[in-house]
Each structure stands twice: as C-alpha cells, then as structure tokens.
Amino acid sequence: MTDQTRNRLQQRYQLVLKRIHQAETTAERTPDSVRLLAVSKTRSAEEIALLAGLGQTRFGESYLQEALVKIDQLGDKGVEWHFIGRIQSNKTRPIAEKFAWVHSVASLKHATRLSQQRPPGLPPLNICLQVNTSGESSKDGLSEVALREQFKAYTALPNLSIRGLMTIPAPAAGNAAQHAPLMRLRLLRDELKSAQIPLDTLSMGMSDDLEAAIEEGATIVRIGTAIFGPRQYNQ
C-alpha cells in the first residue's frame, strides 16, 4: 500500500467518523451511541490492520472464504469480526466458530445450525435478525409477519444472543424515502423487545443513508465505500 493510498484511507475513515458524530448531534443522540462497522469485504488485511491501528475494532465481512484468510492473518490485532453476508447451510460451522456477530440471519434453520455449532467456551454468538423492510423479492430477510411468528423460536435457541434487527433497504432518493424502511425496522424492534430480550441493536445505515439511519435509532452503521472507496472485486 502506497503512502498516498494509506493517507486517503485515513482521511476517508476520519470523515466517516465525523459524519457519524454530526448525525448523533443532529438527532440529539448520546455521543458515541452509534458504533461503526467497517465493511471490509474485498479489502486487504493490510488495510484492515491500518484502520485497527487507528482504533477501529469492528469489521464486517460477506465472503466467508476471504474472511477466514483475513481472520487468520489478523488474529493478534484485536479485531471483532461480524458476518454480514448471505448464509449458506454448509458454511455455518466456520461462521459459528470464527465470528462474534452475525447480522444476516433470516432462517430458523440457519440459526439452529449456528446455535448447535457454536463452540463450547465461547460466549454466545451475537445475532441480528435480517428483515426485508422494502419487500423486494431479490433481497434476503424475514418478512415482518414471519419475524413476529418465529421470534420466540429464535430467542429460545441456546448459544445465541438475539441482539436486534438488521435491514438492507432498497436504494432511495430523498429524505422521506430513506427514512421509511428504517423507521419500520425501529418500530418492529420496539414492538418485539422486552425486559428479557431488550433488542439493543439496530444494524442499519450504509454510506449513502447513515444520517437517516442514525436519526431513526441505528446503533450500528455498516460503512464500506465511504471508507475504502469502490469495492475491488478482482482481488
């Protein structure tokens, strides 16, 4: 990585932190109530290590095989790994073994496998249930109806901690259109949470809509392009 690339990455990272802090202020949120998840899929271990050296600890990966290589390379960097990609049944074991969080659970079958395959001695696997708030047939995620019907079954699984909800809304132009699916996720979380299952996490907001997400109560924003630049799928 050249000095120019390193400096550009540092600058973009600091700009994203500034956007988050400004959005917290605008929304009258508690300072530092929103956690940044740096979406590092297709990015190098060197880039991740640089950000880790700046204090960024949470990284999100979508492609399992690529992620496992980086987890092995960066095992001593204090990184907390979040799986945010589509889950395949035959790959749940390494997800259960290597990650601290999974944001993309949208199947009771997958949740059950993750529960069964979480190694003894590790803390419960933190889970966000993915909700399809835009109703797109091409998007993964539980419908709101399915989530209500299955929620108790998810929370009954051992070795998992159901922390909250996640969504990937359809791209939207305009403030109102951005807010609508994010608000639906917040209202759904408020409906389902309880003293026993507080659902303290809303994983929503990406590079283009993080301000709207923070206004609607996001606690984790998943930012890739605004930090790393365009994705490099040829790596």
DRENTI-51413 format. One record per residue: chain; x negated, y negated, z of N, C-alpha, C in turn; residue number from 0. Coordinates in nm, 3 decimals. Each point is the difference from the previous one (the first is absolute). Last residue first. Example, Ala and Ser with C-alpha at 12.3 -4.5 7.8 and 13.67 -1.06 7.14 Angstrom:
BEGIN
> A/-1.285/0.225/0.708/-0.082/-0.119/0.006/0.077/-0.109/0.073/1 $
> A/-0.029/0.572/-0.007/0.089/-0.119/0.000/-0.090/-0.120/0.000/0 $
//
This chain:
BEGIN
> A/0.991/0.871/-0.654/-0.104/0.048/0.092/0.025/0.143/0.041/234 $
> A/0.282/-0.288/-0.283/-0.099/0.083/-0.070/-0.108/0.053/0.092/233 $
> A/0.366/-0.306/0.119/0.045/0.139/-0.012/-0.102/0.090/-0.069/232 $
> A/0.029/-0.470/0.275/-0.094/0.058/-0.095/0.028/0.150/-0.013/231 $
> A/0.291/-0.483/0.151/-0.043/0.137/0.030/-0.087/0.055/-0.113/230 $
> A/0.026/-0.534/0.121/0.073/0.105/-0.074/-0.058/0.137/0.030/229 $
> A/-0.112/-0.320/0.388/0.014/-0.029/-0.141/0.073/0.111/-0.070/228 $
> A/-0.091/-0.035/0.482/-0.100/0.067/-0.082/0.000/-0.044/-0.145/227 $
> A/0.305/-0.194/0.334/-0.131/0.017/0.065/-0.104/0.047/-0.099/226 $
> A/0.449/-0.056/-0.135/-0.042/-0.132/0.050/-0.133/0.006/0.072/225 $
> A/0.209/0.406/-0.160/-0.051/-0.086/-0.107/-0.052/-0.133/0.052/224 $
> A/0.191/0.307/0.332/-0.108/0.054/-0.080/-0.059/-0.103/-0.096/223 $
> A/0.329/0.068/0.479/-0.054/-0.092/-0.099/-0.118/0.063/-0.072/222 $
> A/0.442/0.065/0.357/-0.091/0.086/-0.074/-0.054/-0.077/-0.121/221 $
> A/0.214/-0.108/0.525/0.007/-0.034/-0.142/-0.110/0.077/-0.072/220 $
> A/0.285/0.036/0.496/-0.114/0.040/-0.081/0.026/-0.046/-0.143/219 $
> A/0.312/-0.121/0.310/-0.109/0.012/0.096/-0.128/0.051/-0.066/218 $
> A/0.486/-0.280/-0.158/-0.104/0.099/-0.025/-0.101/0.000/0.114/217 $
> A/0.415/-0.286/-0.067/-0.036/0.081/0.116/-0.104/0.107/-0.023/216 $
> A/0.198/-0.367/-0.290/0.103/0.099/0.030/-0.042/0.100/0.109/215 $
> A/-0.294/-0.344/-0.161/0.121/-0.071/0.045/0.108/0.099/0.041/214 $
> A/-0.385/0.174/-0.194/-0.028/-0.045/0.136/0.119/-0.078/0.056/213 $
> A/0.024/0.140/-0.447/0.002/0.116/0.090/-0.023/-0.043/0.144/212 $
> A/-0.039/-0.321/-0.344/0.140/0.037/0.021/0.010/0.115/0.099/211 $
> A/-0.432/-0.124/-0.126/0.063/-0.106/0.079/0.146/0.032/0.030/210 $
> A/-0.256/0.287/-0.285/-0.031/0.017/0.142/0.064/-0.108/0.086/209 $
> A/0.008/0.132/-0.498/0.116/-0.035/0.084/-0.031/0.008/0.149/208 $
> A/-0.312/0.097/-0.375/0.089/-0.102/-0.056/0.112/-0.046/0.094/207 $
> A/-0.335/0.347/0.111/-0.069/-0.123/-0.036/0.095/-0.111/-0.043/206 $
> A/0.242/0.342/0.299/-0.122/0.025/-0.076/-0.054/-0.135/-0.048/205 $
> A/0.397/0.242/0.357/-0.073/-0.118/-0.043/-0.130/0.039/-0.067/204 $
> A/0.225/0.300/0.388/0.056/-0.059/-0.122/-0.075/-0.129/-0.029/203 $
> A/0.085/0.368/0.407/-0.107/-0.003/-0.098/0.059/-0.049/-0.132/202 $
> A/0.130/-0.011/0.543/0.058/-0.020/-0.133/-0.116/-0.018/-0.096/201 $
> A/0.065/0.192/0.543/-0.076/-0.027/-0.122/0.091/-0.018/-0.120/200 $
> A/0.110/0.140/0.467/-0.069/-0.128/0.011/-0.070/-0.044/-0.128/199 $
> A/0.349/0.355/0.213/-0.025/-0.039/-0.140/-0.064/-0.138/-0.007/198 $
> A/0.158/0.288/0.394/0.009/-0.146/-0.018/-0.022/-0.048/-0.143/197 $
> A/0.176/0.430/0.285/-0.067/-0.009/-0.130/0.002/-0.148/-0.040/196 $
> A/0.173/0.096/0.421/-0.083/0.119/-0.015/-0.083/-0.004/-0.130/195 $
> A/0.313/-0.342/0.096/-0.103/-0.006/0.104/-0.097/0.118/-0.014/194 $
> A/0.223/-0.128/-0.451/0.055/0.021/0.133/-0.112/-0.013/0.101/193 $
> A/0.149/-0.076/-0.577/-0.092/0.003/0.113/0.074/0.015/0.132/192 $
> A/0.208/-0.043/-0.447/-0.044/0.133/0.041/-0.083/0.002/0.127/191 $
> A/0.177/-0.409/-0.211/0.112/0.092/0.024/-0.046/0.131/0.062/190 $
> A/-0.316/-0.322/-0.142/0.069/-0.047/0.120/0.117/0.091/0.037/189 $
> A/-0.234/0.085/-0.402/-0.085/0.029/0.116/0.072/-0.039/0.129/188 $
> A/0.207/-0.122/-0.396/0.009/0.144/0.018/-0.084/0.044/0.120/187 $
> A/-0.023/-0.447/-0.133/0.130/0.028/0.061/0.019/0.148/0.025/186 $
> A/-0.391/-0.137/-0.227/0.000/-0.049/0.138/0.131/0.032/0.069/185 $
> A/-0.036/0.097/-0.458/-0.083/0.091/0.079/-0.002/-0.042/0.147/184 $
> A/0.223/-0.278/-0.303/0.074/0.125/0.017/-0.080/0.099/0.084/183 $
> A/-0.204/-0.406/-0.126/0.098/-0.020/0.107/0.079/0.128/0.025/182 $
> A/-0.292/-0.001/-0.358/-0.076/-0.004/0.125/0.092/-0.019/0.119/181 $
> A/0.173/-0.016/-0.442/-0.032/0.137/0.041/-0.078/0.005/0.130/180 $
> A/0.120/-0.446/-0.157/0.115/0.089/0.017/-0.038/0.143/0.041/179 $
> A/-0.309/-0.385/-0.111/0.043/0.022/0.138/0.102/0.113/0.013/178 $
> A/-0.167/-0.150/-0.428/-0.105/0.065/0.077/0.050/0.038/0.139/177 $
> A/0.283/-0.248/-0.277/-0.012/0.136/-0.051/-0.109/0.077/0.073/176 $
> A/0.062/-0.460/0.098/0.114/0.078/0.047/-0.012/0.146/-0.044/175 $
> A/-0.334/-0.313/-0.149/-0.003/0.025/0.143/0.112/0.091/0.047/174 $
> A/-0.212/0.027/-0.503/0.083/-0.089/0.081/0.008/0.044/0.145/173 $
> A/-0.092/0.361/-0.364/-0.034/-0.140/-0.019/0.093/-0.086/0.086/172 $
> A/-0.189/0.540/0.033/0.112/-0.094/-0.003/-0.053/-0.141/-0.016/171 $
> A/-0.120/0.582/-0.011/-0.048/-0.137/-0.017/0.118/-0.096/-0.018/170 $
> A/0.097/0.436/0.279/-0.024/-0.033/-0.140/-0.055/-0.143/-0.008/169 $
> A/-0.092/0.254/0.459/0.109/-0.054/-0.082/-0.038/-0.017/-0.145/168 $
> A/-0.153/0.312/0.409/-0.069/-0.060/-0.114/0.109/-0.056/-0.091/167 $
> A/-0.036/0.153/0.564/0.066/-0.010/-0.130/-0.095/-0.060/-0.102/166 $
> A/0.057/0.242/0.546/-0.081/-0.058/-0.107/0.083/-0.013/-0.126/165 $
> A/0.047/0.074/0.589/0.046/0.018/-0.137/-0.092/-0.071/-0.097/164 $
> A/-0.096/0.221/0.521/0.081/-0.101/-0.065/0.035/0.037/-0.142/163 $
> A/-0.230/0.273/0.350/-0.030/-0.136/0.041/0.090/-0.104/-0.064/162 $
> A/-0.037/0.539/0.152/0.072/-0.078/-0.102/-0.007/-0.147/0.040/161 $
> A/-0.322/0.428/0.105/0.058/-0.117/0.065/0.066/-0.084/-0.108/160 $
> A/-0.159/0.554/0.064/0.021/-0.120/-0.080/0.054/-0.111/0.090/159 $
> A/-0.077/0.450/0.150/-0.127/-0.042/-0.057/0.011/-0.118/-0.096/158 $
> A/0.450/0.284/0.078/-0.116/-0.021/0.086/-0.121/-0.046/-0.081/157 $
> A/0.538/-0.087/-0.111/-0.118/0.078/-0.037/-0.116/-0.028/0.095/156 $
> A/0.443/-0.218/-0.004/-0.011/0.120/0.083/-0.127/0.080/-0.030/155 $
> A/0.144/-0.397/-0.243/-0.051/-0.037/0.132/-0.017/0.121/0.091/154 $
> A/0.185/0.054/-0.440/-0.138/-0.047/-0.007/-0.056/-0.025/0.140/153 $
> A/0.451/0.113/-0.033/-0.083/0.116/-0.032/-0.147/-0.040/-0.011/152 $
> A/0.328/-0.335/0.064/-0.022/0.078/0.122/-0.088/0.121/-0.025/151 $
> A/0.132/-0.269/-0.375/-0.093/-0.068/0.090/-0.030/0.081/0.126/150 $
> A/0.297/0.077/-0.408/-0.114/0.086/0.035/-0.088/-0.057/0.111/149 $
> A/0.398/-0.225/-0.185/0.040/0.139/0.024/-0.114/0.085/0.056/148 $
> A/-0.075/-0.454/-0.130/0.089/0.005/0.117/0.036/0.145/0.034/147 $
> A/-0.253/-0.071/-0.389/-0.078/-0.030/0.120/0.087/0.007/0.125/146 $
> A/0.205/0.049/-0.421/-0.078/0.119/0.036/-0.080/-0.025/0.127/145 $
> A/0.238/-0.365/-0.179/0.093/0.102/0.049/-0.077/0.123/0.048/144 $
> A/-0.237/-0.346/-0.210/0.040/-0.040/0.134/0.095/0.103/0.061/143 $
> A/-0.348/0.182/-0.350/0.108/-0.097/-0.005/0.037/-0.037/0.143/142 $
> A/-0.499/0.160/-0.118/0.132/0.042/0.044/0.102/-0.109/-0.030/141 $
> A/-0.461/0.066/-0.290/0.058/-0.060/0.120/0.138/0.055/0.029/140 $
> A/-0.332/-0.092/-0.469/0.018/0.091/0.111/0.068/-0.072/0.116/139 $
> A/0.066/-0.149/-0.523/-0.075/-0.021/0.123/0.027/0.111/0.101/138 $
> A/0.215/-0.057/-0.435/-0.141/0.033/-0.022/-0.083/-0.010/0.128/137 $
> A/0.467/-0.120/-0.030/-0.013/0.144/-0.015/-0.145/0.043/-0.015/136 $
> A/0.186/-0.436/0.273/-0.057/0.037/-0.129/-0.017/0.152/-0.007/135 $
> A/0.171/-0.317/0.363/0.088/0.093/-0.071/-0.053/0.043/-0.135/134 $
> A/-0.182/-0.294/0.371/0.041/-0.059/-0.128/0.091/0.091/-0.081/133 $
> A/-0.207/0.115/0.428/0.092/-0.111/0.022/0.050/-0.063/-0.129/132 $
> A/-0.215/0.464/0.193/0.016/-0.058/-0.132/0.103/-0.113/0.009/131 $
> A/-0.344/0.216/0.387/0.138/-0.025/-0.039/0.002/-0.068/-0.137/130 $
> A/-0.346/0.309/0.356/0.013/-0.086/-0.116/0.146/-0.008/-0.045/129 $
> A/-0.251/0.082/0.492/0.092/0.062/-0.094/0.025/-0.097/-0.115/128 $
> A/-0.435/0.062/0.343/0.103/-0.093/-0.047/0.085/0.075/-0.102/127 $
> A/-0.359/0.169/0.419/0.081/0.017/-0.121/0.088/-0.121/-0.024/126 $
> A/-0.462/0.221/0.289/0.092/-0.112/-0.011/0.070/0.002/-0.136/125 $
> A/-0.208/0.414/0.302/-0.016/-0.071/-0.127/0.106/-0.109/-0.009/124 $
> A/-0.207/0.195/0.474/0.106/0.015/-0.099/-0.028/-0.083/-0.125/123 $
> A/-0.438/0.133/0.253/0.125/-0.066/0.040/0.108/0.022/-0.104/122 $
> A/-0.381/0.373/0.059/0.016/-0.133/-0.059/0.128/-0.064/0.054/121 $
> A/-0.105/0.439/0.132/-0.106/-0.088/0.048/0.003/-0.138/-0.061/120 $
> A/0.192/0.416/-0.273/0.002/-0.019/0.145/-0.117/-0.088/0.043/119 $
> A/0.189/-0.054/-0.503/-0.087/0.083/0.084/0.020/-0.027/0.149/118 $
> A/0.366/-0.024/-0.403/-0.081/-0.095/0.077/-0.085/0.078/0.099/117 $
> A/0.335/0.198/-0.293/-0.141/0.005/-0.039/-0.088/-0.104/0.070/116 $
> A/0.488/0.050/0.053/-0.058/0.133/0.024/-0.151/0.001/-0.020/115 $
> A/0.241/-0.397/-0.097/0.013/0.032/0.141/-0.068/0.131/0.033/114 $
> A/0.033/-0.126/-0.449/-0.096/-0.085/0.069/0.001/0.027/0.150/113 $
> A/0.324/0.219/-0.258/-0.133/0.053/-0.028/-0.108/-0.084/0.070/112 $
> A/0.440/-0.153/0.026/-0.014/0.124/0.076/-0.138/0.061/-0.021/111 $
> A/0.119/-0.379/-0.253/-0.020/-0.036/0.140/-0.021/0.125/0.086/110 $
> A/0.111/0.059/-0.453/-0.137/-0.049/0.016/-0.029/-0.036/0.145/109 $
> A/0.440/0.133/-0.099/-0.093/0.111/-0.025/-0.144/-0.044/0.021/108 $
> A/0.340/-0.319/0.009/-0.006/0.073/0.127/-0.093/0.120/-0.013/107 $
> A/-0.045/-0.457/-0.286/0.051/0.136/-0.011/-0.014/0.068/0.135/106 $
> A/-0.188/-0.425/-0.126/0.136/-0.014/-0.050/0.067/0.135/-0.017/105 $
> A/-0.471/-0.298/0.178/0.077/0.121/0.026/0.145/-0.023/-0.042/104 $
> A/-0.430/-0.287/-0.007/0.080/0.036/-0.119/0.078/0.130/0.020/103 $
> A/-0.348/-0.227/0.282/0.106/-0.099/-0.022/0.106/0.048/-0.098/102 $
> A/-0.387/0.194/0.374/0.056/0.030/-0.131/0.122/-0.090/-0.019/101 $
> A/-0.481/0.025/0.340/0.135/-0.045/-0.035/0.038/0.057/-0.136/100 $
> A/-0.413/0.117/0.190/0.064/-0.043/0.125/0.145/-0.039/-0.022/99 $
> A/-0.327/0.374/-0.281/0.056/-0.135/0.006/0.061/-0.029/0.137/98 $
> A/-0.202/0.430/-0.147/-0.098/-0.106/-0.021/0.052/-0.143/0.020/97 $
> A/0.249/0.442/0.036/-0.127/0.014/0.070/-0.085/-0.127/0.001/96 $
> A/0.426/0.045/-0.231/0.023/0.017/0.145/-0.131/0.002/0.077/95 $
> A/-0.026/-0.010/-0.466/0.058/-0.126/0.047/0.020/0.006/0.151/94 $
> A/-0.147/0.390/-0.219/-0.106/-0.099/0.019/0.053/-0.137/0.041/93 $
> A/0.334/0.337/-0.071/-0.095/0.035/0.106/-0.114/-0.101/0.014/92 $
> A/0.347/-0.019/-0.347/0.033/-0.060/0.130/-0.105/0.030/0.105/91 $
> A/0.054/0.126/-0.488/-0.111/-0.083/0.047/0.028/-0.063/0.136/90 $
> A/0.303/0.273/-0.277/-0.122/0.080/0.012/-0.120/-0.079/0.049/89 $
> A/0.432/-0.206/-0.076/0.011/0.102/0.104/-0.129/0.078/0.020/88 $
> A/0.005/-0.513/-0.156/0.026/0.128/-0.065/-0.005/0.110/0.106/87 $
> A/0.079/-0.572/-0.013/-0.043/0.120/0.069/0.039/0.123/-0.083/86 $
> A/-0.119/-0.546/-0.114/0.099/0.107/-0.014/-0.056/0.129/0.060/85 $
> A/-0.224/-0.437/0.199/0.038/0.049/-0.132/0.108/0.106/0.004/84 $
> A/-0.260/-0.239/0.358/0.116/-0.077/-0.046/0.052/0.050/-0.135/83 $
> A/-0.334/0.097/0.475/0.039/0.056/-0.129/0.129/-0.068/-0.045/82 $
> A/-0.420/-0.160/0.337/0.144/0.008/-0.018/0.027/0.060/-0.138/81 $
> A/-0.434/-0.056/0.389/0.047/0.034/-0.134/0.151/0.019/-0.002/80 $
> A/-0.412/-0.269/0.286/0.128/0.069/0.023/0.065/0.021/-0.137/79 $
> A/-0.545/-0.079/0.159/0.114/-0.030/-0.087/0.120/0.083/0.042/78 $
> A/-0.487/-0.038/0.158/0.113/-0.042/0.082/0.124/-0.035/-0.078/77 $
> A/-0.445/0.180/-0.149/0.025/-0.143/-0.013/0.119/-0.049/0.084/76 $
> A/-0.209/0.456/-0.105/-0.056/-0.068/0.118/0.030/-0.150/0.000/75 $
> A/0.136/0.314/-0.357/0.045/0.056/0.127/-0.045/-0.076/0.122/74 $
> A/-0.022/-0.036/-0.514/0.011/-0.112/0.094/0.042/0.044/0.139/73 $
> A/-0.056/0.304/-0.381/-0.112/-0.093/-0.013/-0.002/-0.105/0.111/72 $
> A/0.360/0.312/-0.032/-0.124/0.070/0.035/-0.119/-0.096/-0.003/71 $
> A/0.412/-0.163/-0.141/0.008/0.029/0.143/-0.128/0.068/0.047/70 $
> A/0.052/-0.070/-0.461/-0.034/-0.124/0.072/0.006/0.020/0.151/69 $
> A/0.130/0.360/-0.275/-0.142/-0.028/-0.022/-0.041/-0.123/0.080/68 $
> A/0.453/0.112/-0.002/-0.077/0.093/0.082/-0.150/-0.021/-0.016/67 $
> A/0.308/-0.247/-0.271/-0.004/-0.046/0.139/-0.086/0.091/0.086/66 $
> A/0.085/0.118/-0.450/-0.088/-0.117/0.007/-0.016/-0.046/0.145/65 $
> A/0.308/0.337/-0.079/-0.135/0.051/-0.022/-0.103/-0.113/0.008/64 $
> A/0.468/-0.113/0.043/-0.055/0.077/0.110/-0.144/0.041/-0.023/63 $
> A/0.276/-0.438/-0.142/-0.046/0.117/-0.074/-0.083/0.086/0.094/62 $
> A/0.185/-0.413/0.154/0.110/0.068/-0.068/-0.040/0.131/-0.066/61 $
> A/-0.157/-0.364/0.439/-0.039/0.078/-0.117/0.121/0.074/-0.055/60 $
> A/-0.166/-0.434/0.363/0.105/0.085/-0.054/-0.044/0.067/-0.130/59 $
> A/-0.224/-0.234/0.488/-0.007/0.013/-0.146/0.103/0.101/-0.047/58 $
> A/-0.194/-0.319/0.457/0.108/0.083/-0.054/-0.006/0.000/-0.152/57 $
> A/-0.303/-0.259/0.287/-0.009/0.141/0.042/0.101/0.090/-0.070/56 $
> A/-0.296/-0.498/-0.027/0.120/0.066/-0.052/-0.009/0.149/0.030/55 $
> A/-0.349/-0.333/0.097/0.101/0.020/0.103/0.128/0.064/-0.048/54 $
> A/-0.430/-0.090/-0.233/0.063/-0.129/0.030/0.112/0.013/0.103/53 $
> A/-0.233/0.382/-0.165/-0.099/-0.083/0.068/0.052/-0.138/0.035/52 $
> A/0.262/0.292/-0.258/-0.007/0.050/0.137/-0.099/-0.081/0.081/51 $
> A/0.028/-0.086/-0.457/0.113/-0.057/0.073/0.002/0.048/0.144/50 $
> A/-0.332/0.181/-0.277/-0.021/-0.144/0.012/0.113/-0.064/0.081/49 $
> A/0.034/0.456/-0.110/-0.098/-0.023/0.106/-0.026/-0.149/0.020/48 $
> A/0.275/0.131/-0.359/0.067/0.023/0.128/-0.094/-0.028/0.116/47 $
> A/-0.179/-0.016/-0.430/0.090/-0.113/0.022/0.072/0.013/0.133/46 $
> A/-0.272/0.358/-0.132/-0.083/-0.118/0.028/0.088/-0.122/0.027/45 $
> A/0.194/0.406/-0.146/-0.035/0.005/0.142/-0.083/-0.121/0.039/44 $
> A/0.320/-0.063/-0.423/-0.115/0.079/0.043/-0.016/0.000/0.151/43 $
> A/0.475/-0.030/-0.294/-0.114/-0.084/0.037/-0.110/0.085/0.062/42 $
> A/0.445/0.155/-0.142/-0.086/-0.025/-0.115/-0.121/-0.087/0.034/41 $
> A/0.360/-0.022/0.367/0.000/0.103/-0.104/-0.075/-0.053/-0.122/40 $
> A/0.096/-0.225/0.438/-0.133/0.020/-0.059/-0.004/0.111/-0.104/39 $
> A/0.306/-0.372/0.307/0.028/0.114/-0.089/-0.122/0.022/-0.088/38 $
> A/0.078/-0.222/0.504/-0.068/-0.023/-0.128/0.016/0.125/-0.086/37 $
> A/0.289/-0.219/0.415/-0.046/0.129/-0.053/-0.061/-0.027/-0.137/36 $
> A/0.125/-0.322/0.454/-0.036/0.013/-0.142/-0.048/0.141/-0.028/35 $
> A/0.353/-0.216/0.389/-0.126/0.069/-0.027/-0.020/0.013/-0.151/34 $
> A/0.283/-0.343/0.356/0.004/0.071/-0.127/-0.138/0.060/-0.026/33 $
> A/0.085/-0.276/0.375/0.102/0.105/0.013/0.012/0.084/-0.127/32 $
> A/-0.283/-0.407/0.119/-0.060/0.133/-0.008/0.101/0.112/0.026/31 $
> A/0.191/-0.452/0.157/-0.126/0.014/-0.075/-0.055/0.142/0.011/30 $
> A/0.526/-0.090/0.026/-0.114/0.001/0.091/-0.129/0.014/-0.082/29 $
> A/0.411/-0.222/-0.252/-0.039/0.129/0.055/-0.114/-0.017/0.099/28 $
> A/0.262/-0.314/-0.306/0.002/-0.012/0.146/-0.020/0.137/0.066/27 $
> A/-0.025/-0.124/-0.477/0.111/0.083/0.047/0.016/-0.005/0.152/26 $
> A/-0.357/-0.237/-0.210/0.123/-0.045/-0.065/0.122/0.074/0.053/25 $
> A/-0.427/0.141/0.148/0.034/-0.132/0.053/0.133/-0.049/-0.058/24 $
> A/-0.177/0.399/-0.170/0.041/0.019/0.140/0.045/-0.132/0.060/23 $
> A/-0.189/-0.016/-0.425/0.136/0.055/-0.004/0.052/0.027/0.140/22 $
> A/-0.446/-0.141/-0.047/0.091/-0.109/-0.035/0.145/0.048/-0.002/21 $
> A/-0.335/0.321/0.071/0.011/-0.089/0.116/0.095/-0.116/-0.028/20 $
> A/-0.096/0.296/-0.355/0.075/0.068/0.106/0.020/-0.092/0.120/19 $
> A/-0.270/-0.155/-0.353/0.141/0.008/-0.041/0.085/0.065/0.109/18 $
> A/-0.465/-0.006/0.066/0.056/-0.135/0.015/0.148/-0.001/-0.040/17 $
> A/-0.242/0.394/-0.070/0.019/-0.022/0.144/0.064/-0.137/0.025/16 $
> A/-0.123/0.093/-0.439/0.116/0.080/0.039/0.027/-0.016/0.149/15 $
> A/-0.383/-0.206/-0.171/0.120/-0.068/-0.048/0.126/0.076/0.038/14 $
> A/-0.420/0.194/0.093/0.027/-0.111/0.092/0.124/-0.078/-0.044/13 $
> A/-0.146/0.348/-0.282/0.044/0.054/0.129/0.035/-0.112/0.097/12 $
> A/-0.196/-0.115/-0.411/0.139/0.042/-0.018/0.057/0.054/0.130/11 $
> A/-0.454/-0.117/-0.001/0.084/-0.118/-0.015/0.147/0.038/-0.014/10 $
> A/-0.327/0.342/0.011/0.010/-0.065/0.130/0.095/-0.119/-0.006/9 $
> A/-0.103/0.215/-0.404/0.083/0.086/0.085/0.019/-0.063/0.137/8 $
> A/-0.292/-0.213/-0.296/0.138/-0.014/-0.048/0.095/0.085/0.087/7 $
> A/-0.464/0.033/0.079/0.052/-0.130/0.044/0.146/-0.019/-0.041/6 $
> A/-0.224/0.388/-0.151/0.013/0.003/0.146/0.062/-0.131/0.050/5 $
> A/-0.112/0.030/-0.454/0.116/0.083/0.029/0.026/0.004/0.150/4 $
> A/-0.386/-0.224/-0.138/0.118/-0.072/-0.046/0.127/0.077/0.031/3 $
> A/-0.417/0.202/0.085/0.029/-0.105/0.098/0.125/-0.078/-0.039/2 $
> A/-0.023/0.498/-0.181/-0.081/-0.120/-0.011/0.037/-0.099/0.110/1 $
> A/0.024/0.554/-0.005/0.085/-0.120/0.000/-0.089/-0.125/0.000/0 $
//
